[in-house]
Structures are given as C-alpha cells and as structure tokens.
Amino acid sequence: MSVPGSTVVRRQLGRRLRKLREAARKSERDVEEARLASRAKLWRIESGKSPVKVADVRALCWLYGADVPTTDALTGLCAGTTTQGWWEDYGDVVPDWFGLYVGLEAGATEILIYDPELVHGLLQTPDYTRAVFLAVTGGSDQEAVGHQIKVRYERQQALLHRQPPLRLTAVLGAGVLARPVGGAATMAEQVARLHELAALDHVEIRILPWAIGAHPAMHVGPFTILDFDDADDPAVVYLESHTGARYLERPEELREYHRIFDLIRRQSVPIEEHGP
C-alpha cells in the first residue's frame, strides 16, 4: 500500500483544522488576537503549504474547543507533514510550484490528463524528455537536462510499481503523435512506449483524432485532474505555465473540468485503434 506524502498529509491536516475553526466560529483574526498564529502562518497551515508543529496544532485545537481524541488524531498527523519527498533532492531543477504538484502526484490514486501538444511526463521516454528540455533551454545546460530525466524516471516508478496501482487516463491530441520530437527514432520509441503502457490494466491512453474538428477542450489548454481516496483530500485541477502553476479546488471548477474531460474522452479513441 502506498504511504501518503507530506504534501497530502499537510492538505488533510490543514483542511481538518480549518473545519474545526469554522465549526467553532473562530475567525482568522480570533486566532491572531489569541497570539497563536499570524494570519499568514494560519493560511500556510490551513492550505497545506508548510510543515506543522505539534504545539501549534494543540494550541489551535484548544482555541477551537476540540475534544481529546480529535486533538490527538490531528497532532498525530504532524510528523507526516515534515517527511521529505524524493523530489526535494532535485531542488535546483524542481521549482517550489512544481514540487507541490509532484507531491500531490505521488499521493494521488487517479490522474486524468489532457494535453494537445505534449506526451505527459509520466509517459515520456528519456530521449523524448531530453529533446523537450533541450528545446526549452536551447541546449545550454546538459546537466540540468540530465536531472530532469532522473526526476521523470522517479515519477514514473509510481505509475509502474505502486500498490495499489495509480490509475491513469490520458487523452492526447493527434498532434502529439505527429510532431517528430527528437527525430523519427525518438518518436518511434516514444509511441512504442505509449502502446506498452496502454496495455497495463490501470493505464488508458487515448487520442483525440483530427477528424472530430472542434472539440470542448480547444479553448482550455492542457490540464491534469488529480484525485485522492481520502475524503479530506479532495481532487485538484493542475494548470501549468512556463513560470508557475494554478491549483483549482472549488467544487464548481472541478465539475467543469471533469465535464470537459468526460466529453473529450468520449470523442477520443484508444491509442491501439488510432491509425498512423
């Protein structure tokens, strides 16, 4: 069985503390005036952005009037908020905003991916990864590219070896297979890899054919939906840009992205059925 990473534990603890605060009808100002935490610190705790100390949890539970079993359960989560993820060893090539995503990815039970342009990192071959990052950097930093390949490899181990398996469904645009990233040999290897992964019971790779014309995700761009088994760790929509990322968690946002994904999934075909 997989063990939740620190990112997931932080989110769970933060959400439970926020629910306690709201149930106790305590505001952020109340916490600050009680000198238990500044508003900035409370936001970091409740949003799962930082490790949490046992003393802080006990003090907040006291203010919120939580009973002993609840307090003990929440303080028991504190140790899990400080666990270092493997990706933190690559801090020079994994920025904080992407490190948060990798932590969520490591704890997700299901991932839904749409990308019209690029093979997702969990599905890339090393040569494909190298070609993508050389294009981004202009070939100026070979060492950084090597680190990126190692990060990709570590992330892929969850897809291949986690128990229970990580469920993954990817809908890729037809252009992903048509663009010769890294040249013909690299693409042939990458396409073969996609077919190999699609043969796994817990992986589904689908292609959105050119022939369908306009489709619901045209104006959306690439996105990833990460889902978790724990009710205290709800799904997240991840949107990435070149210099940062957005994490959408509101129910209406999740519903809309799930709606879009369901539509394009129905319009796509399994990669095994997609022609050359």
Secondary structure, DSSP 8 states (H G I E B T S, - for coil): -----HHHHHHHHHHHHHHHHHHTT--HHHHHHTTS--HHHHHHHHTT-S---HHHHHHHHHHHT--HHHHHHHHTTGGGGS---GGGGGTTTS-HHHHHHHHHHHH-SEEEEEESSS--GGG--HHHHHHHHHHHHTT--HHHHHHHHHHHHHHHHHHHH-SS--EEEEEEEHHHHHS-TT-HHHHHHHHHHHHHHHTSTTEEEEEE-GGG-S-TTTTT--EEEEE-SSTTS--EEEEE-SS-EEEE--HHHHHHHHHHHHHHHHH-EEGGG---
